[in-house]
Amino acid sequence: MAKFSTVRTPTIEEILDIADSYGLALTIEDAESFRKLMAGTAAAYSRIDDLPDTKLPVKYPRDPGYRPAPEENKYNQWYWRCDVKGKKSGPLAGKRVALKDNICLAGVPMMNGATVLEGFVPDIDATVVTRILDAGGTIVGKAANTYLCFDGGSATTATGMVDNPRKPGHSSGGSSAGSAVVIVTDEADMALGGDQGGSIRMPAAWCGIVGHKPTHGLVPYTGVFPIEATLDHCGPMANSVHDVATLLQVIAGSDGYDPRQIGTKTQNYVAALDKGVKGMKIGVLKEGFGLPDSEKVTDHKVKAATEAFKKLGAEVKQISVPWHLHGLDIWTPIATEGATAMMLKGNGMGWNWEGFYTTSLLDAYARGWRTRPNDLSETVKLVMMTGEFMHRNYHGRFYAKAQNLSRRLREAYDAALGEVDVLVLPTIPFRATKLPAPDCTREQYVEAALNMLRNTAPFDASGHPACTVPCGVSDDLPIGLMIVGKRYDDATVLQVANAFEGATDWQKM
C-alpha cells in the first residue's frame, strides 16, 4: 500500500480553488487562516498513516501463476491462470473454481478488465476466496471480465473481447464473461461472478450455463471491487444447479465486514434441491415478455419451457407486475450516480460505511484512473459524465427518488410472490448479439454493452434472488429462463431450477 511519510497542508492557492468549487468567497487572509487550522488535521492524518493497516487473512500458500498465452486462451476468457489449493477435504474438494477478476486473490494479479488497474497485485484474500479454500476448492485462475464490470456485453475487456464458444463471433455476455466461458470450455467446474445489472445471469444465459444472483447481501462482497453498494452481488456459476447450490452453500452468510449484509439469513441450498415442484405455484411474469426488443423465438422458447413445470405437478399461471416495466428506469439513476460516487469519485471504495476497506486496491486504482482517465472505457466515461451532470444540476434528487422507488418495486414483486412461489421470465429478451466490429462507432459500442438489461436489472434494484437456467437453443445460441424468488429464499429458487434442469434437455428444446 502507498505510504505518505507526511500528509501535507494545502497551499493558499489550493484552498482558494477548493473554496471556489463550492461557491465560497474567501480572501487571501481567510485562506491563510484556514491553512493554519488545517495543519492540525494534517498532522492527525500523518499519524494515522504511521499505524499498521488491518488486513484480511491469507491462509493458504500459492505462487503468482502466469498470464496465459493466446493458444490456451482462445476466447480471451482468462486474465490469469493459477493453482491455489485449499484444504484437502470439504464440500468443494476436487472442484476447480475460477474467480471473476474483480475478486482479490492475494499474490495473484488482478486487472478487473481495466488498463488503469493493470499491474495491481492484491495483498488480501476476499472473504469468498477464503471460504472456497476452506471448503477444499482449488482456484484455477482469474476469469476475464469487462472494463470495471460496466458492460453487459463482452466487448470492453481490456485484454480483448470475450468470444462466445457456443457461436464464435457473438457476445458471451457480461460482465462476468470469462466466468461463463471457462465453464463451457471445461477449464473450471464452477466460477464466481458479480452482478449489478445482470452480470452473472446474462453471460450464463448467452453461454448456456446456470448462474445465480443471490439475495442482496447473502454473499459477502468484502474484497471484491464494487460498483454501487446497494446493487453489488457476488454469486455462483456452473454447468449444473447442484454445483451452483454447493458453491452458494460455501460462500453464503455474514462475515461481519460487509454493510450490505443486514439481517442475512442462510438456508441449506443443497438439501432443498430434490424436493421437486409438485404442488408449487409458478408465476409466468407477463411483463417479461413482448418487450420492444424481445425476439419471438426467445419468448416462445421460454413460454414453452414452462410446460415442464405442469408435467412435474406444479400449477403454472400468468401473473402481472406492472412495476417490472419501470424496473430498468429505477435502476438507472442508482447505477449511474451511485457508480460515479463509489467507483469513480470514491476510487472504488466510497465513504460513509462501516466495514473492511481494501486500501491497497483503493490506492492502485486511484493512481491508475486519475492519471489516465482517457483509458477508461466508453461505457465508464458515459456513466461518469452523466452521473456528474446529474449531481451538479439535480443534487442527487433522482438517485434518492430512485432508491425510494426501488422499495416500491420490491413490494410489487413481494406482492406477486405472495400469490406464487416463484416468478419465471426470459433472462434476456433476445439471443446473443454479434460482437461489435473493431471500427464501430461509439454509439454502436455502447449499444452492444448496455442493451440487454431490461429483465435482469430490476432484480438488482429489488434485491430478489434470481437464477438463470438454459431452456432452449436457436441457431446455436442458448436461451435462458430466469427464476425469481422471495428475498432470502434462494433455496426455493434453486429447488425449482433443479427440478426444471432434471426434467429437460435444453439443447433439444
QUIGIPE-V85261 format. One record per residue. N is the residue number from 1. SS is DSSP state (H for helix, E for strand, L for the rest). NEAR is the number of other C-alpha atoms within 8 Angstrom. D_FIRST is the distance of its C-alpha to the first C-alpha in Angstrom with 2 decimals. Layout:
BEGIN
{{N,SS,NEAR,D_FIRST} {N,SS,NEAR,D_FIRST}}
END
This chain:
BEGIN
{{1,L,5,0.00} {2,L,5,3.79} {3,L,5,6.34} {4,L,7,9.90} {5,L,7,12.55} {6,L,6,15.04} {7,L,9,15.23} {8,L,5,18.38} {9,L,8,21.56} {10,L,8,22.82} {11,L,7,25.74} {12,H,10,29.19} {13,H,6,29.05} {14,H,8,25.83} {15,H,12,27.45} {16,H,11,30.60} {17,H,8,28.87} {18,H,8,27.10} {19,H,11,30.46} {20,H,9,32.27} {21,H,7,30.07} {22,L,6,31.18} {23,L,6,34.75} {24,L,7,34.81} {25,L,6,37.28} {26,L,9,36.00} {27,L,6,37.78} {28,H,8,36.23} {29,H,7,37.20} {30,H,8,35.45} {31,H,12,32.22} {32,H,9,32.50} {33,H,8,33.11} {34,H,9,30.10} {35,H,13,27.92} {36,H,8,29.13} {37,H,8,28.53} {38,H,10,24.94} {39,H,9,24.14} {40,H,8,24.22} {41,H,8,21.78} {42,H,11,19.32} {43,H,10,19.76} {44,H,8,18.88} {45,H,9,15.59} {46,H,12,14.84} {47,H,8,15.87} {48,H,7,13.64} {49,H,10,10.57} {50,H,7,12.14} {51,L,6,12.43} {52,L,5,10.53} {53,L,4,9.11} {54,L,4,11.46} {55,L,6,11.09} {56,L,7,13.92} {57,L,6,15.97} {58,L,9,16.19} {59,L,5,19.90} {60,L,8,21.24} {61,L,7,20.77} {62,L,8,20.35} {63,L,9,20.03} {64,L,8,18.16} {65,L,9,21.50} {66,E,7,22.59} {67,L,7,23.27} {68,L,10,26.93} {69,L,6,29.61} {70,H,7,31.88} {71,H,5,34.68} {72,H,6,32.76} {73,L,10,31.27} {74,L,7,34.54} {75,L,10,33.53} {76,L,14,29.90} {77,L,15,29.10} {78,E,13,26.11} {79,E,14,22.74} {80,E,13,21.91} {81,E,12,24.04} {82,E,13,23.19} {83,E,11,25.07} {84,E,11,23.24} {85,E,12,25.95} {86,L,12,26.15} {87,L,11,29.08} {88,L,6,32.41} {89,L,8,34.20} {90,L,10,33.81} {91,L,9,34.72} {92,L,12,32.50} {93,L,12,33.64} {94,L,7,34.47} {95,L,11,32.76} {96,E,12,30.52} {97,E,14,27.89} {98,E,15,25.93} {99,E,14,22.90} {100,E,16,22.62} {101,L,14,19.63} {102,L,12,18.03} {103,E,11,17.44} {104,L,15,14.33} {105,L,13,15.53} {106,L,10,13.15} {107,L,10,13.41} {108,L,12,15.45} {109,E,11,14.68} {110,L,16,14.90} {111,L,13,16.43} {112,L,14,18.21} {113,L,15,21.09} {114,L,13,19.48} {115,H,9,19.18} {116,H,10,16.53} {117,H,13,14.05} {118,L,8,15.42} {119,L,7,13.31} {120,L,10,10.50} {121,E,9,10.37} {122,L,14,9.61} {123,L,10,8.76} {124,L,12,11.45} {125,L,15,15.08} {126,L,14,16.56} {127,H,11,19.52} {128,H,12,21.99} {129,H,10,20.65} {130,H,11,21.18} {131,H,10,24.57} {132,H,15,25.65} {133,H,14,24.93} {134,H,10,26.59} {135,L,14,29.55} {136,L,17,30.02} {137,L,18,28.73} {138,E,15,27.37} {139,E,13,24.65} {140,E,12,25.94} {141,E,13,23.55} {142,E,14,21.74} {143,E,17,24.55} {144,L,19,24.34} {145,L,19,24.42} {146,L,20,25.26} {147,H,15,23.07} {148,H,10,20.68} {149,H,14,23.55} {150,L,9,25.78} {151,L,14,28.82} {152,L,18,31.53} {153,L,15,32.80} {154,L,19,31.11} {155,L,15,31.32} {156,L,13,28.04} {157,L,14,25.80} {158,L,10,24.18} {159,L,8,25.18} {160,L,8,28.75} {161,L,12,31.03} {162,L,15,31.28} {163,E,14,35.00} {164,L,13,37.17} {165,L,11,38.65} {166,L,8,41.59} {167,L,8,42.66} {168,L,7,40.70} {169,L,8,40.41} {170,E,11,39.65} {171,E,15,36.51} {172,L,17,34.92} {173,L,17,33.69} {174,L,16,30.19} {175,L,17,27.51} {176,L,19,27.30} {177,H,18,29.45} {178,H,14,28.36} {179,H,18,28.41} {180,H,16,32.11} {181,H,14,32.99} {182,H,14,31.71} {183,H,15,33.97} {184,H,12,36.93} {185,L,8,36.51} {186,L,7,36.31} {187,L,8,32.98} {188,L,13,31.71} {189,L,12,33.71} {190,E,16,31.39} {191,E,15,28.39} {192,E,13,26.14} {193,E,14,26.18} {194,E,13,25.13} {195,L,17,27.73} {196,L,12,27.66} {197,L,11,30.97} {198,L,12,32.29} {199,L,16,29.63} {200,L,18,30.58} {201,H,16,34.28} {202,H,15,34.83} {203,H,15,33.71} {204,H,17,35.39} {205,H,20,38.58} {206,H,15,38.71} {207,H,16,37.96} {208,L,12,40.34} {209,L,16,38.22} {210,E,17,37.45} {211,E,16,34.47} {212,E,14,33.95} {213,E,14,32.08} {214,L,14,32.01} {215,L,14,32.87} {216,L,16,30.07} {217,L,12,27.92} {218,L,14,29.51} {219,E,15,26.51} {220,L,17,23.12} {221,L,15,20.66} {222,L,10,17.61} {223,L,13,14.84} {224,E,9,16.89} {225,L,9,16.27} {226,L,11,18.84} {227,L,14,21.46} {228,L,13,23.49} {229,L,7,23.38} {230,L,7,27.18} {231,L,14,27.53} {232,L,14,24.70} {233,L,15,26.21} {234,E,13,25.21} {235,E,15,28.21} {236,E,16,30.13} {237,E,17,32.06} {238,E,15,34.65} {239,L,12,38.17} {240,L,9,39.79} {241,H,12,39.71} {242,H,9,39.78} {243,H,11,36.52} {244,H,16,34.90} {245,H,12,36.23} {246,H,12,35.09} {247,H,12,31.48} {248,H,11,31.63} {249,H,11,33.10} {250,H,10,30.07} {251,H,11,27.29} {252,E,10,29.11} {253,E,10,28.86} {254,L,11,26.73} {255,L,7,23.48} {256,L,5,23.25} {257,L,10,19.97} {258,L,13,21.24} {259,L,8,23.36} {260,L,10,25.25} {261,L,12,26.94} {262,L,6,29.85} {263,L,4,32.89} {264,L,10,31.73} {265,L,7,34.70} {266,L,8,34.74} {267,L,8,37.82} {268,L,8,39.05} {269,L,13,38.55} {270,L,10,40.05} {271,L,6,43.09} {272,L,11,43.90} {273,H,14,44.19} {274,H,8,47.79} {275,H,6,49.39} {276,L,10,50.62} {277,L,12,51.52} {278,L,7,55.19} {279,L,7,56.13} {280,L,10,52.89} {281,E,12,52.89} {282,E,14,50.95} {283,E,13,50.59} {284,E,12,50.53} {285,E,13,48.67} {286,H,10,51.06} {287,H,11,48.58} {288,H,11,46.38} {289,L,11,49.22} {290,L,9,51.10} {291,L,8,48.27} {292,L,4,48.64} {293,L,7,46.45} {294,L,11,47.74} {295,L,9,49.33} {296,H,7,52.63} {297,H,7,51.82} {298,H,13,48.64} {299,H,13,50.49} {300,H,8,53.36} {301,H,12,51.35} {302,H,15,49.42} {303,H,8,52.65} {304,H,8,54.45} {305,H,11,51.71} {306,L,10,52.32} {307,H,9,55.77} {308,H,11,54.16} {309,H,14,53.39} {310,H,10,57.10} {311,H,7,58.13} {312,L,10,55.81} {313,L,10,57.58} {314,L,13,55.36} {315,E,10,56.66} {316,E,12,55.23} {317,E,8,55.73} {318,E,8,54.44} {319,E,9,52.51} {320,L,8,51.55} {321,L,11,48.43} {322,H,7,48.90} {323,H,8,45.53} {324,H,11,43.92} {325,H,7,44.98} {326,H,8,42.90} {327,H,15,39.81} {328,H,13,38.13} {329,H,7,38.91} {330,H,14,37.39} {331,H,14,34.22} {332,H,8,33.84} {333,H,12,32.93} {334,H,13,30.54} {335,H,11,28.73} {336,H,12,28.98} {337,H,16,28.12} {338,H,14,25.80} {339,H,15,23.72} {340,H,14,23.73} {341,H,10,22.42} {342,H,16,19.76} {343,H,15,18.85} {344,H,10,19.10} {345,H,9,19.30} {346,L,11,16.97} {347,L,12,14.40} {348,L,13,15.06} {349,L,11,14.77} {350,L,10,17.41} {351,L,6,18.61} {352,L,4,21.37} {353,L,5,20.85} {354,L,7,20.28} {355,L,8,18.25} {356,L,8,14.89} {357,L,6,12.23} {358,L,8,9.66} {359,H,7,6.90} {360,H,10,4.60} {361,H,9,8.12} {362,H,11,8.98} {363,H,11,6.80} {364,H,10,8.05} {365,H,12,11.37} {366,H,9,11.93} {367,H,8,11.65} {368,H,11,13.84} {369,H,12,16.56} {370,H,7,16.94} {371,H,6,17.48} {372,L,9,19.57} {373,H,8,21.36} {374,H,4,24.46} {375,H,8,22.86} {376,L,13,22.86} {377,L,8,25.72} {378,H,9,28.97} {379,H,10,28.67} {380,H,11,25.33} {381,H,9,26.81} {382,H,8,29.88} {383,H,12,28.06} {384,H,12,26.05} {385,H,8,29.22} {386,H,10,31.39} {387,H,13,29.07} {388,H,10,28.68} {389,H,8,32.44} {390,H,11,33.27} {391,H,10,31.05} {392,H,7,32.58} {393,H,6,36.10} {394,H,8,36.31} {395,L,7,33.64} {396,L,9,32.44} {397,H,7,36.01} {398,H,8,36.13} {399,H,11,32.83} {400,H,8,34.25} {401,H,8,37.62} {402,H,12,36.23} {403,H,10,34.36} {404,H,8,37.70} {405,H,9,39.55} {406,H,13,37.23} {407,H,9,38.75} {408,H,8,42.17} {409,H,12,41.21} {410,H,12,40.08} {411,H,8,43.36} {412,H,10,45.36} {413,H,9,43.90} {414,H,9,44.34} {415,H,8,47.97} {416,H,11,48.56} {417,H,12,46.90} {418,L,7,49.35} {419,L,7,52.11} {420,L,11,50.59} {421,L,13,48.18} {422,E,14,46.00} {423,E,13,45.98} {424,E,12,46.06} {425,E,14,45.64} {426,E,15,44.43} {427,L,14,40.69} {428,L,14,40.87} {429,L,16,44.19} {430,L,10,44.43} {431,L,11,43.63} {432,L,11,40.83} {433,L,7,41.20} {434,E,7,41.08} {435,L,12,37.84} {436,L,9,38.00} {437,L,5,39.16} {438,L,4,36.71} {439,L,4,38.71} {440,L,8,39.04} {441,L,6,38.83} {442,H,7,35.94} {443,H,6,38.23} {444,H,9,38.89} {445,H,12,35.23} {446,H,10,34.32} {447,H,8,37.48} {448,H,13,36.55} {449,H,14,33.14} {450,H,10,34.34} {451,L,8,38.02} {452,L,11,37.91} {453,L,12,36.38} {454,L,11,39.62} {455,L,14,40.19} {456,L,13,36.66} {457,H,14,34.74} {458,H,14,37.14} {459,H,12,36.09} {460,H,17,32.40} {461,H,13,33.57} {462,H,10,35.91} {463,L,11,33.67} {464,L,15,36.49} {465,L,18,35.96} {466,E,15,37.13} {467,E,15,37.75} {468,E,17,39.03} {469,E,15,41.44} {470,E,13,43.27} {471,E,16,46.85} {472,E,14,48.36} {473,E,12,48.12} {474,E,8,49.79} {475,L,4,49.85} {476,L,7,47.25} {477,E,12,44.79} {478,E,16,43.85} {479,E,20,44.35} {480,E,17,42.48} {481,E,14,43.95} {482,E,12,41.65} {483,E,14,42.37} {484,E,12,41.12} {485,L,15,41.56} {486,L,12,41.17} {487,L,10,37.76} {488,L,11,36.70} {489,L,11,39.62} {490,H,15,37.76} {491,H,12,40.15} {492,H,11,43.14} {493,H,15,41.46} {494,H,14,40.73} {495,H,14,44.23} {496,H,12,45.81} {497,H,13,43.65} {498,H,13,44.60} {499,H,13,48.27} {500,H,10,48.22} {501,H,11,46.47} {502,H,6,48.99} {503,H,7,51.96} {504,L,8,51.14} {505,L,8,50.33} {506,H,9,48.36} {507,H,7,49.04} {508,H,6,52.74} {509,L,9,52.49}}
END
